[in-house]
Amino acid sequence: MQIKKYLAPTLKQATSQMKAELGGDAMILGTRVIYDKEYNGSKKTFEITAGIDESESFESTGNYTKSNKPVLNENFSDELKKLSNKIFINPPSFNNANSTVNKKIKSSPVKKDIVSIRQKELKEIIDLLYHRDVQKKVLTSLIAQLKKYKGYLDSSDLESYVLSSISSMIPTYNFEVNKNKKPKKVALVGPTGVGKTTCIAKLAVISKILHNLNVGLISVDTFRLGAIDQLRIFSEVSNIDMLVAYEPSDIPRLINSFKDKDIIFIDTAGRSQKNVEHLKKAKEFLTAGKVDETYLVLSATSTSKNLFDVAEKFKLFGYNSVIFTKIDEAVTYGNILNIVTNFDVPVSFLTNGQVIPDDIISADPEFISKMILTGKIN
């Protein structure tokens, strides 16, 4: 297998470099964020480790665009059947047998029964993922990933290869803070009711207690009744300094007063993705503060259609990563896979309750893939 690494200012650019050089069959083996001390370039750089099996030449399981991305066939079951026929091939010992033996094997009812069982198992897993709200378009990409394991799959480890394939489709983003001369400014944005303020409280406590950082809070949520009081009570209990910005012009002054901090969290007002003017107003606060990182907070209980609309409309904030909240309340988790694959955006955290700071989980591809397949938080 040929393995290469790609560095770019954004995850999307790194992925584009990978596809341009290795093609659509390349597998993403890992992703990470590199900072100045490791790489002489921009403040943060995305690194993708990718691999491709040079010895294999795979046929298409469906129609492909010029960008070599799979497009769902009209008859999805036909595509699945084609894949099943390809990945469940004869054992290597049969390949060198004479033609007479091969004919006997092909006509053997036992072999047909085994292949039929394997095809059925694969179809059951794909059907399960579809009922877990994974889009057909994403399932087609998953099938393309499974093709790369076609010579190794069998009934005993089919599920593990499916989990591995799903994991390879989920990029994650590590939350890192280094003590520098200037504080790191982090903002959370998202629609109403997704739990941004609770997320900030959890991250603030973790930063202070576990990482021994000097933390500051700035609230620009003067729109929601009681929002400032909620964060102020938390700041008093946790002994974390908090300030309030009523206009974008207030932000530079407040940040300057927090110049001794290691990290500053900015809590924005929840806004409907349909109200463009409100979104632009919120953006003015972050622009004035020259924010270093922006996290889009999404509820795992929302439908994929609604999440797509939010993720698209909130692009104006230039968010770096996504936080999925309320996974303890969600019934399925296919919408997480749909978002990260369609928007080329990594996941940073998952939250599974209201307890501060306990109910927050650092995103892990394997953990998320198991959630998606089983429908449970393991």
Buried (B, 14 or more C-beta within 10 A) or exposed (E): EEEBEBBBEBBEBBBBBBBEEBEBBBBBBBBBBBBEEEEEEBEBBBBBBBBBBEEEEEEEBBEEEEEEEBEBBEEBEEBBBBBBEBBBBEEEEEEEEEEEEBEEBEEEEEBEEBBEEBBEBBBEBBEBBBEBBBBEBBBBBBBBBBBBBBEEBEEEEBEEBBBBBBBBBBBBBEBEBEEEEEBBBBBBBBBEEBBBBBBBBBBBBBBBEEBEBBBBBBBBBEBEEEBBEBBBEBBEEBEBBBBBBEEBEBBEEBBEEBEEBBBBBBBBBBBEBEEEEBBEBBBBBBEBBEBBBBBBBBBBBBEBEBBBBBBEBBEEBBBBBBBBBBBBEBEBBBBBBBBBBBBBBBBBBBBBBEEBBEBBBBBBBEBBBBBBBBBEBE
